[in-house]
Amino acid sequence: MRAKLRFSPMNTTPTPDPSAPIWPACGQHLLQTDEHGWHSPSEAYWRLWLQRPELAPVHESCVAERRLHAQLLAQPDRPVPAAELRALADQDVAENYGHFLRLRDTVSLAGTLEAVYLGWVRSRQFDLPPLFMDLVVQAIVARLLAEEDDAQLWRAAELLFRPQRVAIFEGRVLCGDEQGLDQTQQHGGFGELGRLLREGGVTLADAQLQVLGESNAARYLADRAHDGRHRHLLDLTHGLSQTLSHGLVLQLDNARSGLRSLARVLEHWVRHLLGVSVSIRPEARVDDPAWRWHIGLDAQASSLLDALYQGQSLSDETLQRLISLFRLEFDDASGVQADMRGRPVYLGLAMDDRGRLRLKPQNLLLNLPLTRSV
């Protein structure tokens, strides 16, 4: 029996062509842009979904599954009665098709991926597998960053739809793609990898991992055309230390911190989906006696910020999970709730006790102090 969701890599042929689609597996290159800048799928977009390993037939697929797949490839908008799904021999595959058809029909009714995503956010009903929803977010993000050529910005954008692992290595906060790191077979995670690097004297280069910087930015940008390549680590360090003579240590602001890039991505995200212009910048700490509003960008950060806001005492171990704080300010306060006009909103980003980071971009859309709902 096949798994409920099959995560086998798609068959793609690497190509050095700079005009190749960015993140092709999400199908962003097969979307059509409407007059508002939002994106509706073409038939080719749904055919790409049908070629995913969760839906594509395999050797043991039954006749009914192969027939259904062929008919949908020929006519992606074809109605599929429930009886056809019940006829599939593998009920896990039938469930996958049910998810796909629900997504297809919901998008068809709403018109655009953005409208569907905001509908999920508004209803708080994310009833599709996380993979399906992440692919929708990825396609939206790819289109809203289409004019950007900053490699670090694109790498930071991956945090919106791909789980990450975070570890401290040589005084730097490094973030790596969870699936990519697991594929290194370094005992299943970046936390263990960090220990091996420290204890074994192994360099990042020896481990075939690269911290994204100016020297390898072009390689990362080329890798965007191959969804299976996730070998670049993002530096989320706030500041850097430089040792001077006489034992002095100079604290420098990390101008190339991935936190700055993530802040820019989140600005794009809010503007694109809510039509609200905001400025976001990372903060190492909050010294604000009038702190009134905060949003956790993930479940861990939500709990941490709630506890800090309520004046609770947290252990050092718990506080160390907080990767960064951000300060969000509205460029135009006219759409902001009266008691928050002129005041900042604080954002938090945190990892769990295993170093896992799972950013939830919907949190930022749901919880801003706006006078209108999402």
C-alpha positions as CSV (number, residue, x, y, z in Angstrom):
1,M,0.0,0.0,0.0
2,R,1.3,3.4,-0.9
3,A,1.6,6.1,1.8
4,K,-1.2,8.6,2.2
5,L,1.0,11.3,0.8
6,R,4.0,10.3,-1.3
7,F,7.0,12.6,-1.0
8,S,9.2,11.1,-3.7
9,P,11.1,13.7,-5.6
10,M,9.7,14.7,-9.0
11,N,11.5,13.7,-12.1
12,T,13.2,16.9,-13.3
13,T,16.1,17.4,-15.6
14,P,18.7,20.0,-14.3
15,T,19.4,22.8,-16.7
16,P,21.7,25.8,-16.6
17,D,19.2,27.8,-18.6
18,P,18.7,31.1,-16.7
19,S,15.2,31.5,-18.1
20,A,14.1,28.2,-16.5
21,P,11.0,28.5,-14.2
22,I,11.7,29.4,-10.6
23,W,10.5,26.6,-8.2
24,P,8.9,24.7,-11.0
25,A,7.2,22.1,-8.8
26,C,4.8,24.6,-7.4
27,G,3.6,25.6,-10.9
28,Q,3.9,29.4,-10.4
29,H,5.0,29.7,-14.1
30,L,1.6,28.2,-15.1
31,L,-0.5,30.9,-13.4
32,Q,-2.3,33.8,-15.1
33,T,-2.3,37.2,-13.5
34,D,-5.5,39.2,-13.2
35,E,-6.0,42.9,-13.1
36,H,-5.4,43.0,-9.4
37,G,-2.1,41.2,-9.6
38,W,-3.6,37.9,-8.2
39,H,-3.2,34.6,-9.9
40,S,-5.5,32.1,-11.4
41,P,-4.5,28.6,-12.6
42,S,-4.3,27.4,-16.2
43,E,-5.2,23.8,-17.2
44,A,-1.4,23.2,-17.4
45,Y,-1.2,24.1,-13.7
46,W,-3.6,21.3,-12.7
47,R,-1.8,18.9,-15.1
48,L,1.4,19.6,-13.2
49,W,-0.4,18.7,-9.9
50,L,-1.5,15.4,-11.5
51,Q,2.2,14.6,-12.2
52,R,3.1,14.9,-8.6
53,P,4.1,11.7,-6.8
54,E,1.0,11.9,-4.6
55,L,-1.2,11.5,-7.7
56,A,0.8,10.0,-10.5
57,P,0.2,6.3,-11.1
58,V,2.8,3.8,-10.1
59,H,3.4,0.1,-11.1
60,E,0.8,-1.3,-8.7
61,S,-1.9,1.2,-9.6
62,C,-5.3,-0.3,-10.4
63,V,-7.1,0.1,-13.7
64,A,-9.6,2.5,-12.2
65,E,-6.8,4.8,-10.9
66,R,-5.0,4.8,-14.3
67,R,-8.2,5.6,-16.1
68,L,-9.1,8.5,-13.7
69,H,-5.6,9.9,-14.0
70,A,-5.7,9.8,-17.9
71,Q,-9.1,11.4,-18.0
72,L,-8.1,14.2,-15.7
73,L,-4.9,14.9,-17.7
74,A,-7.1,15.2,-20.8
75,Q,-9.7,17.3,-19.1
76,P,-8.4,18.8,-15.8
77,D,-11.7,20.4,-14.9
78,R,-13.7,17.2,-15.4
79,P,-16.2,16.5,-12.6
80,V,-15.4,13.4,-10.6
81,P,-18.3,11.6,-8.9
82,A,-17.6,10.2,-5.5
83,A,-18.3,6.7,-6.8
84,E,-15.1,7.0,-9.0
85,L,-13.0,7.6,-6.0
86,R,-14.5,4.7,-4.1
87,A,-13.7,2.5,-7.0
88,L,-9.9,3.1,-6.5
89,A,-8.2,0.0,-5.0
90,D,-5.8,2.1,-2.8
91,Q,-7.9,4.2,-0.4
92,D,-4.9,6.4,0.4
93,V,-4.6,7.4,-3.2
94,A,-8.4,8.0,-3.3
95,E,-7.9,10.3,-0.3
96,N,-5.1,12.2,-2.2
97,Y,-7.4,12.6,-5.2
98,G,-10.2,13.9,-2.9
99,H,-7.8,16.6,-1.6
100,F,-6.7,17.5,-5.1
101,L,-10.3,17.8,-6.4
102,R,-11.3,19.9,-3.4
103,L,-8.5,22.3,-4.0
104,R,-9.2,22.4,-7.7
105,D,-12.9,23.1,-7.2
106,T,-12.3,25.7,-4.5
107,V,-9.8,27.6,-6.6
108,S,-12.2,27.4,-9.6
109,L,-15.0,28.9,-7.5
110,A,-12.8,31.6,-5.8
111,G,-11.0,32.5,-9.0
112,T,-7.4,32.9,-7.7
113,L,-5.0,31.2,-5.4
114,E,-4.9,34.3,-3.2
115,A,-8.6,34.4,-2.8
116,V,-8.6,30.7,-1.7
117,Y,-5.7,31.2,0.7
118,L,-7.5,34.2,2.3
119,G,-10.6,32.1,2.6
120,W,-8.7,29.5,4.5
121,V,-7.2,32.2,6.8
122,R,-10.6,33.8,7.4
123,S,-12.4,30.6,8.2
124,R,-9.3,29.2,10.0
125,Q,-10.1,25.9,8.2
126,F,-6.9,24.6,6.8
127,D,-8.4,21.3,5.9
128,L,-5.9,20.2,3.2
129,P,-2.6,18.4,3.8
130,P,0.2,20.8,4.8
131,L,2.0,19.9,1.6
132,F,-0.9,21.1,-0.6
133,M,-1.2,24.3,1.2
134,D,2.5,24.9,1.2
135,L,2.6,24.6,-2.6
136,V,-0.1,27.2,-2.9
137,V,1.9,29.6,-0.6
138,Q,5.0,28.8,-2.6
139,A,3.4,29.7,-5.9
140,I,2.1,33.0,-4.5
141,V,5.4,33.9,-3.0
142,A,7.3,33.1,-6.3
143,R,5.0,35.5,-8.2
144,L,5.2,38.4,-5.7
145,L,9.0,38.2,-5.7
146,A,9.3,37.8,-9.5
147,E,11.2,41.1,-10.0
148,E,13.6,40.5,-7.2
149,D,17.2,39.2,-7.8
150,D,18.5,39.1,-4.3
151,A,19.4,35.5,-3.5
152,Q,19.1,36.0,0.2
153,L,15.6,37.3,-0.2
154,W,14.5,34.2,-2.1
155,R,16.2,31.9,0.4
156,A,14.4,33.8,3.3
157,A,11.1,33.3,1.4
158,E,11.4,29.6,1.7
159,L,10.7,29.9,5.4
160,L,7.1,30.7,4.5
161,F,6.4,27.2,3.1
162,R,9.3,24.8,4.0
163,P,10.1,23.6,7.6
164,Q,13.6,24.5,8.7
165,R,16.1,23.4,11.4
166,V,18.1,26.0,13.4
167,A,21.4,25.5,15.2
168,I,24.1,27.7,16.7
169,F,27.5,27.0,15.1
170,E,30.6,29.1,15.8
171,G,28.5,31.8,17.3
172,R,26.2,32.1,14.3
173,V,22.5,31.2,14.1
174,L,22.2,29.0,11.0
175,C,19.0,27.9,9.4
176,G,18.7,24.9,7.0
177,D,16.0,23.3,5.0
178,E,14.7,20.4,7.1
179,Q,14.2,17.9,4.3
180,G,17.5,18.9,2.7
181,L,19.3,18.4,5.9
182,D,17.7,15.1,6.6
183,Q,18.8,14.0,3.1
184,T,22.5,14.5,4.2
185,Q,21.9,11.5,6.4
186,Q,23.6,13.2,9.3
187,H,21.4,11.4,11.9
188,G,18.2,13.1,10.8
189,G,18.7,16.8,11.7
190,F,20.7,20.0,11.8
191,G,21.0,19.9,15.6
192,E,22.9,16.6,15.4
193,L,24.8,17.9,12.4
194,G,25.9,20.9,14.4
195,R,27.2,18.7,17.2
196,L,29.1,16.6,14.7
197,L,30.7,19.7,13.1
198,R,31.8,21.0,16.4
199,E,33.2,17.8,17.8
200,G,34.6,16.4,14.7
201,G,36.3,19.5,13.3
202,V,34.3,19.2,10.1
203,T,33.7,22.4,8.1
204,L,30.4,23.3,6.5
205,A,32.0,22.8,3.1
206,D,33.1,19.3,4.0
207,A,29.5,18.5,4.9
208,Q,28.4,19.8,1.5
209,L,26.4,22.6,3.1
210,Q,26.9,26.3,2.2
211,V,26.0,29.4,4.2
212,L,24.5,31.7,1.6
213,G,26.6,34.7,0.8
214,E,27.9,36.8,-2.0
215,S,30.3,34.1,-3.2
216,N,27.6,31.5,-3.8
217,A,24.5,33.7,-4.5
218,A,24.6,32.9,-8.2
219,R,24.6,29.2,-7.5
220,Y,21.6,29.5,-5.2
221,L,19.7,31.5,-7.8
222,A,20.4,28.8,-10.4
223,D,19.3,26.1,-7.9
224,R,15.8,27.7,-7.8
225,A,15.1,25.9,-11.1
226,H,15.5,22.5,-9.3
227,D,13.2,22.1,-6.4
228,G,15.1,19.2,-4.9
229,R,18.2,21.3,-4.2
230,H,18.2,22.8,-0.7
231,R,21.8,23.0,0.3
232,H,22.2,26.6,1.3
233,L,22.0,27.7,4.9
234,L,20.6,31.1,5.9
235,D,22.4,33.1,8.5
236,L,19.8,34.4,11.0
237,T,22.4,36.1,13.3
238,H,21.5,39.5,14.6
239,G,25.1,40.8,15.2
240,L,28.7,39.7,14.8
241,S,31.6,40.0,17.1
242,Q,35.0,41.2,16.0
243,T,38.0,40.8,18.4
244,L,40.4,43.8,18.4
245,S,43.7,44.4,20.0
246,H,44.0,44.6,23.8
247,G,41.2,42.1,24.3
248,L,38.5,44.4,23.1
249,V,35.4,43.0,21.3
250,L,33.5,45.1,18.8
251,Q,29.8,44.2,18.3
252,L,28.8,44.8,14.7
253,D,25.4,44.9,13.2
254,N,25.0,42.0,10.7
255,A,24.0,43.9,7.6
256,R,23.5,40.7,5.7
257,S,21.4,38.9,8.3
258,G,18.8,36.7,6.8
259,L,16.4,38.3,9.3
260,R,16.5,41.5,7.3
261,S,15.6,39.5,4.2
262,L,12.8,37.7,6.0
263,A,11.4,41.1,7.1
264,R,11.3,42.3,3.5
265,V,9.5,39.1,2.4
266,L,6.9,39.6,5.1
267,E,6.4,43.2,3.9
268,H,5.7,41.9,0.4
269,W,3.4,39.3,1.8
270,V,1.2,41.7,3.8
271,R,1.1,44.2,0.9
272,H,0.2,41.6,-1.7
273,L,-2.6,39.8,0.3
274,L,-4.0,42.6,2.4
275,G,-3.2,45.7,0.4
276,V,-1.6,47.2,3.5
277,S,1.9,48.8,3.4
278,V,4.1,48.1,6.4
279,S,7.7,48.4,7.4
280,I,9.3,45.5,9.3
281,R,12.7,45.4,10.9
282,P,14.4,42.8,13.1
283,E,15.0,43.7,16.8
284,A,17.4,42.1,19.2
285,R,15.2,43.1,22.2
286,V,12.1,45.1,23.0
287,D,12.3,48.0,25.5
288,D,8.8,49.4,25.2
289,P,6.8,50.0,28.4
290,A,3.7,50.7,26.2
291,W,3.9,47.3,24.4
292,R,0.3,46.6,23.4
293,W,0.2,44.2,20.5
294,H,2.3,41.2,19.4
295,I,2.1,38.3,16.9
296,G,3.9,35.0,16.9
297,L,5.0,34.0,13.5
298,D,4.9,30.4,14.6
299,A,3.3,28.4,17.5
300,Q,6.4,28.5,19.6
301,A,6.8,32.3,19.3
302,S,3.1,32.9,20.1
303,S,3.5,31.1,23.4
304,L,6.7,32.8,24.3
305,L,5.4,36.3,23.5
306,D,2.2,35.7,25.4
307,A,4.2,34.7,28.5
308,L,6.5,37.6,28.2
309,Y,3.7,40.1,27.7
310,Q,2.0,38.7,30.9
311,G,5.2,39.2,32.9
312,Q,5.9,35.5,33.4
313,S,9.4,34.3,34.2
314,L,10.8,32.0,31.6
315,S,13.9,29.7,31.8
316,D,17.0,30.5,29.9
317,E,16.5,27.4,27.9
318,T,13.0,28.5,26.8
319,L,14.2,32.0,26.0
320,Q,17.0,30.7,23.8
321,R,14.4,29.3,21.5
322,L,13.4,32.8,20.5
323,I,15.4,33.5,17.3
324,S,14.3,37.1,16.7
325,L,11.8,39.8,17.4
326,F,10.6,42.2,14.7
327,R,9.1,45.7,14.9
328,L,6.2,46.2,12.4
329,E,4.9,49.8,11.7
330,F,2.2,50.8,9.4
331,D,3.1,53.3,6.6
332,D,-0.5,54.6,6.7
333,A,-2.4,54.4,9.9
334,S,-5.9,55.1,8.5
335,G,-6.8,51.5,8.4
336,V,-5.4,50.7,11.8
337,Q,-7.5,50.3,15.0
338,A,-7.7,53.6,16.8
339,D,-5.8,52.4,19.9
340,M,-2.9,51.1,17.8
341,R,-2.3,54.1,15.5
342,G,1.2,55.3,15.9
343,R,2.2,52.2,17.9
344,P,4.3,49.3,16.7
345,V,3.3,45.6,16.5
346,Y,6.0,43.2,17.7
347,L,6.5,39.9,15.9
348,G,8.4,36.9,17.2
349,L,10.1,34.0,15.5
350,A,11.1,30.9,17.5
351,M,12.1,27.3,17.2
352,D,11.0,24.3,19.2
353,D,13.1,22.3,21.7
354,R,14.4,20.2,18.8
355,G,15.6,23.2,16.7
356,R,12.6,23.0,14.3
357,L,11.2,26.2,12.8
358,R,7.8,26.2,11.2
359,L,6.7,29.7,10.2
360,K,3.0,30.2,9.8
361,P,2.5,33.1,7.3
362,Q,-1.2,33.1,8.0
363,N,-0.6,34.4,11.5
364,L,0.5,37.8,10.2
365,L,-2.6,38.1,8.0
366,L,-5.0,37.1,10.8
367,N,-3.8,39.1,13.7
368,L,-2.9,42.6,12.6
369,P,-4.8,45.4,14.4
370,L,-6.8,46.5,11.3
371,T,-10.2,48.1,11.3
372,R,-11.4,45.5,8.6
373,S,-11.2,41.8,8.8
374,V,-9.2,39.7,6.4
